[in-house]
Amino acid sequence: MLNQAPTETRVEATDIKEYLAVLLKRKWLILVCFLLSMAGTTAFLFTRQPIYRATARLLVTVTGSLPTADTVVEESRTFFSTQLSIMQGQTMLRRVQQRMKKTPDEIRENLANLKVSLLSGSSIILVAVDSPSKEFARDFANTLAQEYLLFRDEERARSAENALLTLTREANRLGQEVKAAQERYLAYATEHNLPLLKDTSSTWKQLYTHHMSNYVNLRNALNTARAKLTAIEESNTASFIALMNQGAVAQPAAVTVQDAPFTNEAGVAVAAAPAVRPSEPPSGDQSVLQAVPAMSGQVVSTLMDLEGRRVKLEARLAELVKIYKPKFPAIQSVLAELNEIKNSTQHQMRLARDIQVAEVAYLQRQVESAEKLLREADTEMQQKSRELMGGDALSEDLDRVRSQHRALLNNLYTIDARQGFRHRNVSVLEAATVDPDPVYPKKTKGLMVAAFFGLGLGLALAFFVEYIDDSIKLAEEVERDLQLPFLGMIPAAQWNPDDLSAHRLDRVKQQGGVAEAYRVVRSAIIFSIPREKLRSLLLTSAVPREGKTTTCVNLSIGFAQIEERVLLIDADLRRGEIHKYFNLDRDKGLSDVLLGEATPEEAIRHTEIPKLDVLPCGPYPSNPAELLLGWRLKEMMDWARQHYDRIIVDTPPVMGIADSAILGAVCDGTLFIIWAGRTSRRYVRVAKMTAISRGAKIFGFILNNLEPGRVGYYHYYPYYYSYYSRGYYYAHRETTEAVATEGKAAEVPAAKKKEEDEIEDVY
């Protein structure tokens, strides 16, 4: 199958020689860019006015330490950046101008650039002045350094004077505030006895705590007494006895705060507060309450005895009931005794109730009295706390004003100490020196940059032009993109456009690269498809002027040289030129045969080359496409196959003309001619699709007019041809031109096997 694409596509790495090929191809573009860059840069550099640089150095040293380290850190952060800005500011420029006695126009005319910078990793300030005049650059740098030192001394003195005046006024104002704060504090302390309150603040706190504790204890005792009374009223003898046994009987005695000393919060003993006594109970209650502990104890003891006797009697009664009847005297005696115990228990419970009622009443009055005392202590405590807080506020205000006053005084002392002291000392380390060579323009550096720029621009443009150029340059591109087999290449040759007969294969140097290239293509056609399957061969191209007519002529001659009967048909009915290659006329030709005005035998011309016949195009018809579509074309092709071994047809290009598509359908195979480096792959792709869609059977392509200087995959061919050309030259250098010509004709059949061996080596 002629149009079957290869089943595998081999991906090959980019050869560095292809890049070299691009550089060689675009060498003039690269050279032009290089020369333009060098010429422009040279003209620019040698027309510039030279600029000289003078450099002065200032040294910054620390000659002492400040009273506070914070001030040193704060100044170090911004010192150098501030000083560099000052030296490059307009103020310093005006001072330098006045000292040098120059006008602003003269300064602008001579001062090209001023740069003040800090030397990296050091405390040295560099002052660089660029100017067309060496003397001006040196004088300006020295004057700027001197004016800066003078400006710094003036600024330091002015700053110290202003700081002294400001701090003095502020210190006087704060002194007045200190006096006023002291007077307010003394008046407040005298009015509220502030020193005494400070000493006794913990005493009032302890007294308040004592009242609170006494109140809580009385409330607990009252709650316990009420619980006892509730147990008695519910006739719960066991609960009452349990409460009494817990020792929870409240003391009825009046609560009294003894005249004992107290300790303040710091643990220091202070004067005791006056004793505070609750209201005394009535005299009758006092006498009753004094007997409460003894009476309560007796009642509890009696109730416990009665309870014990009751338990024993009930146990005895239970035993007697089991043995005797209810009316037994012993049982009656036990029942009577139990009744007596019950009456006694009730009597004791009534007595205990009276005692608890008296105790509850007394404790109720005690709780009310303690609560009143607690409220009074709380009110007095709050009042004293407010007085203490007011005194603390005045004291804190006084301390604050005193602290500010002391800080201002310390600043005044610091400034006084600085009057004869320099923290950062700036001095001239080196006077300005002028570099002997100009800093601008740097001719050597500029020329080097221009050279690199020109080469870079040329390379970029070369590869960019190569990138946007979609012409086919190498066979791999066609095999990869168009899926067509490569049959060979024809190198470019210097043809004479006025004499087409000189383009023929039999008239070129037989040992040269062009002749060998046609032989390689001929061998590739022979070995790719058997002659029985490729009797008629159509040569076409995508666009005009790709060298297909010359290729047709030379392939026909090549096949004739191997003893094949060849018919070369000029099917270009629009501008056929094959007859010019053989110095024939086109009075009769293919157009006459297709019109039926002549037979093939009448139209075919014999050439001087053995076994090669030519059918010219004949007169140009007005309807070439219609003639080719007629039945006579097929009839003529059938006649030619019977009389010739190989039929080679030359046709117009595929793009825009229908002739090639029509002829491709009646030929056994179609061979594409592609001009290397000129034909667009887009045109070739469209031409291939057009030919295949019309029935053409494309079996390969030839790269035509390949530049000999191109490197890459085809660099093998120049060496190959030059090798054999050298051998032929030395073999025949002793013969004359006539003898050599005869020798060539005689060697053609004998060299066939050698040529085939060479082709076999190539492929």
For each residue, the residues with C-beta under 8 A, 3 or more apart:
1: 4
2: 529 669 697 698 699
3: 692 697 698 699
4: 1
5: 483
6: 9 479 483
7:
8:
9: 6 480
10:
11:
12: 15 476
13:
14: 18 19
15: 12 18 712 713
16: 19 20
17: 20 21 711 712 715
18: 14 15 21 22 474 711 712
19: 14 16 22 23
20: 16 17 23 24 711
21: 17 18 24 25 710 711 712
22: 18 19 25 26 462 463 466
23: 19 20 26 27 30 459 462
24: 20 21 27 709 710 711
25: 21 22 462 466 677 707 710
26: 22 23 29 30 458 461 462 465 466
27: 23 24 30 31
28: 31 32
29: 26 32 33 458 461 462 465
30: 23 26 27 33 34 455 458 459 461 462
31: 27 28 34 35 458
32: 28 29 35 36 458
33: 29 30 36 37 454 455 457 458 461
34: 30 31 37 38 451 454 455 458
35: 31 32 38 39 454
36: 32 33 39 40 454
37: 33 34 40 41 450 451 453 454 457
38: 34 35 41 42 447 450 451 454
39: 35 36 42 43
40: 36 37 43 44 450
41: 37 38 44 45 446 447 449 450
42: 38 39 45 46 447 450
43: 39 40 46 47
44: 40 41 47 48 441 446
45: 41 42 48 441 443 446 447
46: 42 43 443
47: 43 44
48: 44 45 440 441
49: 132
50: 132 438 440 441
51: 112 113 130 131 132 438 439 440 441
52: 130 131 132 133 134 137 434 435 438 439
53: 128 129 130 137 434 435 439
54: 128 129 131 134 137 138 140 141 432 433 434 435
55: 126 127 128 129 141 432 433 435
56: 126 127 141 142 144 145 428 430 431 432 433
57: 119 124 125 126 127 428 429 430
58: 124 125 127 145 148 426 427 428 429
59: 123 124 125 426 427 428 429
60: 79 80 123 124 125 424 425 426
61: 123 424 425 427
62: 65 423 424 425
63: 421 422 423 424 425
64: 421 422 423
65: 62 72
66: 69 71 72 414 423
67: 71 410 414 417
68: 71 72 414
69: 66 72 73
70: 73 74
71: 66 67 68 74 75
72: 65 66 68 69 75 76 423
73: 69 70 76 77
74: 70 71 77 78
75: 71 72 78 79 423 424
76: 72 73 79
77: 73 74
78: 74 75 81 82
79: 60 75 76 82 83 424
80: 60 83 84 118 125
81: 78 84 85
82: 78 79 85 86
83: 79 80 86 87 125 148 426
84: 80 81 87 88 116 117 118 125
85: 81 82 88 89
86: 82 83 89 91 92 148 151
87: 83 84 92 116 125 127 144 148
88: 84 85 92 114 116
89: 85 86 92 93
90: 93 94
91: 86 94 95 151
92: 86 87 88 89 95 96 144 147 148 151
93: 89 90 96 97 107
94: 90 91 97 98
95: 91 92 98 99 147 151
96: 92 93 99 100 140 143 144 147
97: 93 94 100 102 103 104 107
98: 94 95 101
99: 95 96 143 146 147
100: 96 97 139 140 143
101: 98
102: 97 106 107
103: 97 106 107
104: 97 107 108
105: 108 109
106: 102 103 109 110
107: 93 97 102 103 104 110 111
108: 104 105 111
109: 105 106
110: 106 107 131 132 133 136 140
111: 107 108 114 129 130 131 136 140
112: 51 130 131 132 440
113: 51 128 129 130
114: 88 111 128 129 130 140 144
115: 126 127 128 130
116: 84 87 88 125 126 127 128
117: 84 125 126 128
118: 80 84 122 123 124 125 126
119: 57 122 124 125 126
120:
121:
122: 118 119
123: 59 60 61 118
124: 57 58 59 60 118 119 429
125: 57 58 59 60 80 83 84 87 116 117 118 119 426
126: 55 56 57 115 116 117 118 119
127: 55 56 57 58 87 115 116 141 144 145 432
128: 53 54 55 113 114 115 116 117 141
129: 53 54 55 111 113 114 137 138 140 141 144 432
130: 51 52 53 111 112 113 114 115 137 439 440
131: 51 52 54 110 111 112 134 136 137 140
132: 49 50 51 52 110 112 136
133: 52 110 136 137
134: 52 54 131 137 138 434
135: 138 139
136: 110 111 131 132 133 139 140
137: 52 53 54 129 130 131 133 134 140 141 432 434
138: 54 129 134 135 141 142 432 433 434
139: 100 135 136 142 143 432
140: 54 96 100 110 111 114 129 131 136 137 143 144
141: 54 55 56 127 128 129 137 138 144 145 432
142: 56 138 139 145 146 431 432
143: 96 99 100 139 140 146 147
144: 56 87 92 96 114 127 129 140 141 147 148
145: 56 58 127 141 142 148 149 428 431 432
146: 99 142 143 149 150 428
147: 92 95 96 99 143 144 150 151
148: 58 83 86 87 92 144 145 151 152 426
149: 145 146 152 153 426 427 428
150: 146 147 153 154
151: 86 91 92 95 147 148 154 155
152: 148 149 155 156 426
153: 149 150 156 157
154: 150 151 157 158
155: 151 152 158 159
156: 152 153 159 160 422
157: 153 154 160 161
158: 154 155 161 162
159: 155 156 162 163
160: 156 157 163 164 415 418 419
161: 157 158 164 165
162: 158 159 165 166
163: 159 160 166 167 411 415
164: 160 161 167 168 412 415 416
165: 161 162 168 169
166: 162 163 169 170
167: 163 164 170 171 408 411 412 415
168: 164 165 171 172 412
169: 165 166 172 173
170: 166 167 173 174 408
171: 167 168 174 175 405 408 409 412
172: 168 169 175 176
173: 169 170 176 177
174: 170 171 177 178 401 404 405 408
175: 171 172 178 179 405
176: 172 173 179 180
177: 173 174 180 181 401 405
178: 174 175 181 182 398 401 402 405
179: 175 176 182 183
180: 176 177 183 184
181: 177 178 184 185 394 397 398 401
182: 178 179 185 186 398
183: 179 180 186 187
184: 180 181 187 188 394
185: 181 182 188 189 391 394 395 398
186: 182 183 189 190
187: 183 184 190 191
188: 184 185 191 192 194 390 391 394
189: 185 186 192 193 194 195 391
190: 186 187 193 194
191: 187 188
192: 188 189 197 387 390 391
193: 189 190 196 197
194: 188 189 190 197 198 387 388 391
195: 189 198 199
196: 193 199 200
197: 192 193 194 200 201 384 387 388 391
198: 194 195 201 388 391
199: 195 196 264 270
200: 196 197 203 204 264 270 271
201: 197 198 204 205 264 265 384 388
202: 205 206 262 263 264 265 266 270
203: 200 206 207 262 264 270 271 273
204: 200 201 207 208 273 377 380 381 384
205: 201 202 208 209 265 381
206: 202 203 209 210 262 263 264
207: 203 204 210 211 262 273 276 377
208: 204 205 211 212 374 377 378 381
209: 205 206 212 213
210: 206 207 213 214 257
211: 207 208 214 215 276 370 373 374 377
212: 208 209 215 216 374
213: 209 210 216 217
214: 210 211 217 218 255 257 370 373
215: 211 212 218 219 367 370 371 373 374
216: 212 213 219 220
217: 213 214 220 221
218: 214 215 221 222 255 363 366 367 370
219: 215 216 222 223 367
220: 216 217 223 224
221: 217 218 224 225 250 251 363
222: 218 219 225 226 250 360 363 364 366 367
223: 219 220 226 227
224: 220 221 227 228 243 248 249 250
225: 221 222 228 229 250 356 359 360 363
226: 222 223 229 230 360
227: 223 224 230 231 243
228: 224 225 231 232 240 243 244 248 352 356
229: 225 226 232 233 353 356 357 360
230: 226 227 233 234
231: 227 228 234 236 239 240 243
232: 228 229 235 236 240 349 352 353 356
233: 229 230 353
234: 230 231 239
235: 232 349
236: 231 232 239 240
237: 240 241 303 307 345 349
238: 241 242 307
239: 231 234 236 242 243
240: 228 231 232 236 237 243 244 303 349 352
241: 237 238 244 245 300 303 304 307
242: 238 239 245 246
243: 224 227 228 231 239 240 246 248
244: 228 240 241 248 249 296 300
245: 241 242 300
246: 242 243
247:
248: 224 228 243 244
249: 224 244 292 293 296 359
250: 221 222 224 225 359 363
251: 221 293
252: 289 290 292 293 359 362 363
253: 289
254: 277 278 280 281 366
255: 214 218 278 366 370
256: 275 277
257: 210 214 275 276 277
258: 275
259: 272 274 275
260: 272
261: 269 270 271 272
262: 202 203 206 207 269 270 272 273
263: 202 206 267 268 269 270
264: 199 200 201 202 203 206 267 268 270
265: 201 202 205
266: 202
267: 263 264
268: 263 264
269: 261 262 263
270: 199 200 202 203 261 262 263 264
271: 200 203 261
272: 259 260 261 262
273: 203 204 207 262 276
274: 259
275: 256 257 258 259
276: 207 211 257 273 373
277: 254 256 257 280
278: 254 255 366 369 370 373
279: 365 369
280: 254 277 286
281: 254 285 286 289 362 365
282: 285 286
283: 286 287
284: 287 288
285: 281 282 288 289 358 361 362
286: 280 281 282 283 289 290
287: 283 284 290 291
288: 284 285 291 292 358
289: 252 253 281 285 286 292 358 359 362
290: 252 286 287
291: 287 288 294 295
292: 249 252 288 289 295 296 355 358 359
293: 249 251 252 296 297
294: 291 297 298
295: 291 292 298 299 351 355
296: 244 249 292 293 299 300 352 355
297: 293 294 300 301
298: 294 295 301 302
299: 295 296 302 303 348 351 352 355
300: 241 244 245 296 297 303 304 352
301: 297 298 304 305
302: 298 299 305 306 344 348
303: 237 240 241 299 300 306 307 345 348 349 352
304: 241 300 301 307 308
305: 301 302 308 309
306: 302 303 309 310 341 344 345 348
307: 237 238 241 303 304 310 311 345
308: 304 305 311 312
309: 305 306 312 313 337 341
310: 306 307 313 314 338 341 342 345
311: 307 308 314 315
312: 308 309 315 316
313: 309 310 316 317 334 337 338 341
314: 310 311 317 318 338
315: 311 312 318 319
316: 312 313 319 320 334
317: 313 314 320 321 331 334 335 338
318: 314 315 321 322
319: 315 316 322 323
320: 316 317 323 324 328 330 331 334
321: 317 318 324 326 331
322: 318 319
323: 319 320
324: 320 321 328 330 331
325: 328 331
326: 321 331
327: 331 332
328: 320 324 325 331 332
329: 332 333
330: 320 324 333 334
331: 317 320 321 324 325 326 327 328 334 335
332: 327 328 329 335 336
333: 329 330 336 337
334: 313 316 317 320 330 331 337 338
335: 317 331 332 338 339
336: 332 333 339 340
337: 309 313 333 334 340 341
338: 310 313 314 317 334 335 341 342
339: 335 336 342 343
340: 336 337 343 344
341: 306 309 310 313 337 338 344 345
342: 310 338 339 345 346
343: 339 340 346 347
344: 302 306 340 341 347 348
345: 237 303 306 307 310 341 342 348 349
346: 342 343 349 350
347: 343 344 350 351
348: 299 302 303 306 344 345 351 352
349: 232 235 237 240 303 345 346 352 353
350: 346 347 353 354
351: 295 299 347 348 354 355
352: 228 232 240 296 299 300 303 348 349 355 356
353: 229 232 233 349 350 356 357
354: 350 351 357 358
355: 292 295 296 299 351 352 358 359
356: 225 228 229 232 352 353 359 360
357: 229 353 354 360 361
358: 285 288 289 292 354 355 361 362
359: 225 249 250 252 289 292 355 356 362 363
360: 222 225 226 229 356 357 363 364
361: 285 357 358 364 365
362: 252 281 285 289 358 359 365 366
363: 218 221 222 225 250 252 359 360 366 367
364: 222 360 361 367 368
365: 279 281 361 362 368 369
366: 218 222 254 255 278 362 363 369 370
367: 215 218 219 222 363 364 370 371
368: 364 365 371 372
369: 278 279 365 366 372 373
370: 211 214 215 218 255 278 366 367 373 374
371: 215 367 368 374 375
372: 368 369 375 376
373: 211 214 215 276 278 369 370 376 377
374: 208 211 212 215 370 371 377 378
375: 371 372 378 379
376: 372 373 379 380
377: 204 207 208 211 373 374 380 381
378: 208 374 375 381 382
379: 375 376 382 383
380: 204 376 377 383 384
381: 204 205 208 377 378 384 385
382: 378 379 385 386
383: 379 380 386 387
384: 197 201 204 380 381 387 388
385: 381 382 388 389
386: 382 383 389 390
387: 192 194 197 383 384 390 391
388: 194 197 198 201 384 385 391 392
389: 385 386 392 393
390: 188 192 386 387 393 394
391: 185 188 189 192 194 197 198 387 388 394 395
392: 388 389 395 396
393: 389 390 396 397
394: 181 184 185 188 390 391 397 398
395: 185 391 392 398 399
396: 392 393 399 400
397: 181 393 394 400 401
398: 178 181 182 185 394 395 401 402
399: 395 396 402 403
400: 396 397 403 404
401: 174 177 178 181 397 398 404 405
402: 178 398 399 405 406
403: 399 400 406 407
404: 174 400 401 407 408
405: 171 174 175 177 178 401 402 408 409
406: 402 403 409 410
407: 403 404 410 411
408: 167 170 171 174 404 405 411 412
409: 171 405 406 412 413
410: 67 406 407 413 414
411: 163 167 407 408 414 415
412: 164 167 168 171 408 409 415 416
413: 409 410 416 417
414: 66 67 68 410 411 417 418
415: 160 163 164 167 411 412 418 419
416: 164 412 413 419
417: 67 413 414 421
418: 160 414 415 421 423
419: 160 415 416
420:
421: 63 64 417 418
422: 63 64 156 425
423: 62 63 64 66 72 75 418
424: 60 61 62 63 75 79
425: 60 61 62 63 422
426: 58 59 60 83 125 148 149 152
427: 58 59 61 149
428: 56 57 58 59 145 146 149 431
429: 57 58 59 124
430: 56 57 433
431: 56 142 145 428
432: 54 55 56 127 129 137 138 139 141 142 145
433: 54 55 56 138 430
434: 52 53 54 134 137 138
435: 52 53 54 55 438 439
436:
437:
438: 50 51 52 435 441
439: 51 52 53 130 435 442
440: 48 50 51 112 130
441: 44 45 48 50 51 438 446
442: 439 445 446
443: 45 46 446 447
444: 447 448
445: 442 448 449
446: 41 44 45 441 442 443 449 450
447: 38 41 42 45 443 444 450 451
448: 444 445 451 452
449: 41 445 446 452 453
450: 37 38 40 41 42 446 447 453 454
451: 34 37 38 447 448 454 455
452: 448 449 455 456
453: 37 449 450 456 457
454: 33 34 35 36 37 38 450 451 457 458
455: 30 33 34 451 452 458 459
456: 452 453 459 460
457: 33 37 453 454 460 461
458: 26 29 30 31 32 33 34 454 455 461 462
459: 23 30 455 456 462 463
460: 456 457 463 464
461: 26 29 30 33 457 458 464 465
462: 22 23 25 26 29 30 458 459 465 466
463: 22 459 460 466 467
464: 460 461 467 468
465: 26 29 461 462 468 469
466: 22 25 26 462 463 469
467: 463 464
468: 464 465
469: 465 466
470: 680 681 682
471: 676 677 678 679 680 681
472: 477 478 674 676 677 679 680 681 684 703
473: 477 676 677 710
474: 18 477 478 676 703 712 713 714
475: 478 479 486 489 703 713 714
476: 12 479 480 713
477: 472 473 474 480 481 681
478: 472 474 475 481 482 484 486 674 681 684 701 703
479: 6 475 476 482 483 484 485 486
480: 9 476 477
481: 477 478 681 685
482: 478 479 681 684 685 688 701
483: 5 6 479
484: 478 479 672 688 698 700 701
485: 479 528 699 700 701
486: 475 478 479 700 701 703
487: 521 524 525 528 671 700 701 702
488: 517 520 521 524 702 703
489: 475 517 676 702 703 704 706 714 717
490: 514 517 518 521 547 551 702 703 704 705 706
491: 513 514 517 705 706 707 708 717 718
492: 705 706 707 708
493: 508 514
494:
495: 502 503 550
496: 499 502 503
497:
498:
499: 496 502
500: 503 577 580 581
501: 504 507 580 581 582 583
502: 495 496 499 507 508
503: 495 496 500 507 508 550 553 554 581
504: 501 507 508 553 554 557 581 582
505: 508 515 518 553 554 557 558 561
506: 557 561 609
507: 501 502 503 504
508: 493 502 503 504 505 512 514 515
509: 512 514 515 725
510: 515 728 744
511: 515 516 724 725 727 728 729
512: 508 509 515 516 721 725
513: 491 516 517 708 717 718 721 722 725
514: 490 491 493 508 509 517 518
515: 505 508 509 510 511 512 518 519
516: 511 512 513 519 520 720 721 724 758
517: 488 489 490 491 513 514 520 521 717 721
518: 490 505 514 515 521 522 551 554 555 558
519: 515 516 522 523 558 755 759
520: 488 516 517 523 524 759 762
521: 487 488 490 517 518 524 525 551 555 558 702
522: 518 519 525 526 555 558 559 562
523: 519 520 526 527 755 756 759 763
524: 487 488 520 521 527 528 700 759 763
525: 487 521 522 528 529 534 537 555 671 700
526: 522 523 531
527: 523 524 759 763
528: 485 487 524 525 699 700
529: 2 525 533 534 669 699
530: 533 534
531: 526 534 535 564 645 646
532: 535
533: 529 530 668
534: 525 529 530 531 537 668 669 699
535: 531 532 641 644 645 646 647 668
536: 637 640 641 647 649 666 667 668 669
537: 525 534 555 646 647 648 649 667 668 669 671
538: 649 651 660 663 664 667 669 670 671 696
539: 548 551 552 555 648 649 650 651 670 671 673
540: 548 651 652 653 654 660 664 670 671 672 673 687 691
541: 544 546 547 548 653 654 672 673 674 675 679 687
542: 546 653 654 655 672 674 679 680 683 684 686 687
543: 546 653 655 679 683
544: 541 652 653
545: 675
546: 541 542 543 653 673 674 675 678 679 704 705
547: 490 541 550 551 673 675 704 705
548: 539 540 541 551 552 650 651 653 673 704
549: 552 553 572 577 578 581 650
550: 495 503 547 553 554 581
551: 490 518 521 539 547 548 554 555 673 702 704
552: 539 548 549 555 556 568 578 648 649 650
553: 503 504 505 549 550 556 557 568 578 581
554: 503 504 505 518 550 551 557 558
555: 518 521 522 525 537 539 551 552 558 559 648
556: 552 553 559 560 566 568 612 646 648
557: 504 505 506 553 554 560 561 609 612
558: 505 518 519 521 522 554 555 561 562
559: 522 555 556 562 564 566 645 646 648
560: 556 557 563 564 565 566 609 610 611 612
561: 505 506 557 558 609 748
562: 522 558 559 752
563: 560 611 749
564: 531 559 560 611 645 646
565: 560 611 613 643 644 645 646
566: 556 559 560 611 612 613 644 645 646 647 648
567: 604 613 614 615 640 643 644 646 647 648
568: 552 553 556 578 612 613 614 615 648 650
569: 590 615 640 647 648 649 650
570: 576 577 578 579 589 590 614 615 616 617 650
571: 576 590 617 628 649 650 651 659 663
572: 549 575 576 577 617 650 651 652 659
573: 576 590 591 617 618 620 621 624 627 628 659
574: 620 624 652 657 659
575: 572 620 652
576: 570 571 572 573 579 586 589 616 617 620 650
577: 500 549 570 572 580 581
578: 549 552 553 568 570 581 582 614 616 617 650
579: 570 576 582 583 584 585 586 589 605 614 616 617
580: 500 501 577 583 584
581: 500 501 503 504 549 550 553 577 578
582: 501 504 578 579 605 607 608 614
583: 501 579 580
584: 579 580 605 607 614 616
585: 579 616
586: 576 579 589 616 617 618 619
587: 618 619
588: 592 598 602 603 616 618
589: 570 576 579 586 592 593 603 615 616 617 618 619
590: 569 570 571 573 593 594 603 615 616 617 618
591: 573 594 595 617 618 619 620 621 624 627
592: 588 589 595 597 598 602 603 618 619
593: 589 590 596 597 598 599 600 603 615 618 632 636
594: 590 591 621 627 628 630 632 633 636
595: 591 592 621 627
596: 593 632
597: 592 593
598: 588 592 593 602 603
599: 593 602 603
600: 593 603 604 615 636 639 640
601: 604
602: 588 592 598 599
603: 588 589 590 592 593 598 599 600 615 616 618
604: 567 600 601 613 614 615
605: 579 582 584 613 614 615 616
606: 613
607: 582 584 612 613 614
608: 582
609: 506 557 560 561 612
610: 560
611: 560 563 564 565 566
612: 556 557 560 566 568 607 609
613: 565 566 567 568 604 605 606 607 644
614: 567 568 570 578 579 582 584 604 605 607
615: 567 568 569 570 589 590 593 600 603 604 605
616: 570 576 578 579 584 585 586 588 589 590 603 605
617: 570 571 572 573 576 578 579 586 589 590 591 620
618: 573 586 587 588 589 590 591 592 593 603
619: 586 587 589 591 592
620: 573 574 575 576 591 617 624
621: 573 591 594 595 624 627
622:
623: 626 627
624: 573 574 591 620 621 627 628 659
625: 628 629 658 659 662
626: 623 629 630
627: 573 591 594 595 621 623 624 630 632 633
628: 571 573 594 624 625 633 659 662 663
629: 625 626 633 662
630: 594 626 627 633
631: 634 635
632: 593 594 596 627 635 636
633: 594 627 628 629 630 636 637 662 663 666
634: 631 637 638 666
635: 631 632 638 639
636: 593 594 600 632 633 639 640
637: 536 633 634 640 641 647 666 667
638: 634 635 641 642
639: 600 635 636 642 643
640: 536 567 569 600 636 637 643 644 647
641: 535 536 637 638 644 647
642: 638 639
643: 565 567 639 640
644: 535 565 566 567 613 640 641 647
645: 531 535 559 564 565 566
646: 531 535 537 556 559 564 565 566 567
647: 535 536 537 566 567 569 637 640 641 644 667
648: 537 539 552 555 556 559 566 567 568 569
649: 536 537 538 539 552 569 571 663 667
650: 539 548 549 552 568 569 570 571 572 576 578
651: 538 539 540 548 571 572 659 660 663 664
652: 540 544 572 574 575 657 659 660
653: 540 541 542 543 544 546 548 656 657 660 687
654: 540 541 542 657 660 661 687 690 691
655: 542 543 683 686 687 690
656: 653
657: 574 652 653 654 660
658: 625 661 662
659: 571 572 573 574 624 625 628 651 652 662 663
660: 538 540 651 652 653 654 657 663 664 691 696
661: 654 658 664 665 690 691 693 694 695 696
662: 625 628 629 633 658 659 665 666 694
663: 538 571 628 633 649 651 659 660 666 667
664: 538 540 651 660 661 667 670 691 694 695 696 697
665: 661 662 694 695 696
666: 536 633 634 637 662 663
667: 536 537 538 637 647 649 663 664 670 696 697
668: 533 534 535 536 537 697
669: 2 529 534 536 537 538 697 698 699
670: 538 539 540 664 667 691 696 697 698 699
671: 487 525 537 538 539 540 698 699 700 701 702
672: 484 540 541 542 684 687 688 698 700 701 702
673: 539 540 541 546 547 548 551 701 702 704
674: 472 478 541 542 546 679 684 701 702 703 704
675: 541 545 546 547 678 679 704 705
676: 471 472 473 474 489 679 703 704 705 706 707 710
677: 25 471 472 473 705 706 707 710
678: 471 546 675 705
679: 471 472 541 542 543 546 674 675 676 683 684
680: 470 471 472 542 683 684
681: 470 471 472 477 478 481 482 684 685
682: 470 685 686
683: 542 543 655 679 680 686 687
684: 472 478 482 542 672 674 679 680 681 687 688
685: 481 482 681 682 688 689
686: 542 655 682 683 689 690
687: 540 541 542 653 654 655 672 683 684 690 691
688: 482 484 672 684 685 691 692 698
689: 685 686 692 693
690: 654 655 661 686 687 693 694
691: 540 654 660 661 664 670 687 688 694 696 698
692: 3 688 689 695 696 698
693: 661 689 690
694: 661 662 664 665 690 691
695: 661 664 665 692
696: 538 660 661 664 665 667 670 691 692
697: 2 3 664 667 668 669 670
698: 2 3 484 669 670 671 672 688 691 692 701
699: 2 3 485 528 529 534 669 670 671
700: 484 485 486 487 524 525 528 671 672
701: 478 482 484 485 486 487 671 672 673 674 698
702: 487 488 489 490 521 551 671 672 673 674
703: 472 474 475 478 486 488 489 490 674 676 706
704: 489 490 546 547 548 551 673 674 675 676
705: 490 491 492 546 547 675 676 677 678
706: 489 490 491 492 676 677 703 710 714
707: 25 491 492 676 677 710
708: 491 492 513 718
709: 24
710: 21 24 25 473 676 677 706 707 714 715
711: 17 18 20 21 24 715
712: 15 17 18 21 474 715
713: 15 474 475 476 716
714: 474 475 489 706 710 717
715: 17 710 711 712 718 719
716: 713 719 720 762
717: 489 491 513 517 714 720 721
718: 491 513 708 715 721 722
719: 715 716 722 723
720: 516 716 717 723 724 758 762
721: 512 513 516 517 717 718 724 725
722: 513 718 719 725 726
723: 719 720 726 727
724: 511 516 720 721 727 728 758
725: 509 511 512 513 721 722 728 729
726: 722 723 729 730
727: 511 723 724 730 731
728: 510 511 724 725 731 732
729: 511 725 726 732 733
730: 726 727 733
731: 727 728
732: 728 729 735 740 743
733: 729 730
734:
735: 732 739 740 743
736: 739 740
737: 740 741
738: 741 742
739: 735 736 742 743
740: 732 735 736 737 743 744
741: 737 738 744 745
742: 738 739 745 746
743: 732 735 739 740 746 747
744: 510 740 741 747 748
745: 741 742 748
746: 742 743 749 750
747: 743 744 750 751
748: 561 744 745 751 752
749: 563 746 752
750: 746 747 753 754
751: 747 748 754 755
752: 562 748 749 755 756
753: 750 756 757
754: 750 751 757 758
755: 519 523 751 752 758 759
756: 523 752 753 759 760
757: 753 754 760 761
758: 516 720 724 754 755 761 762
759: 519 520 523 524 527 755 756 762 763
760: 756 757 763
761: 757 758
762: 520 716 720 758 759
763: 523 524 527 759 760
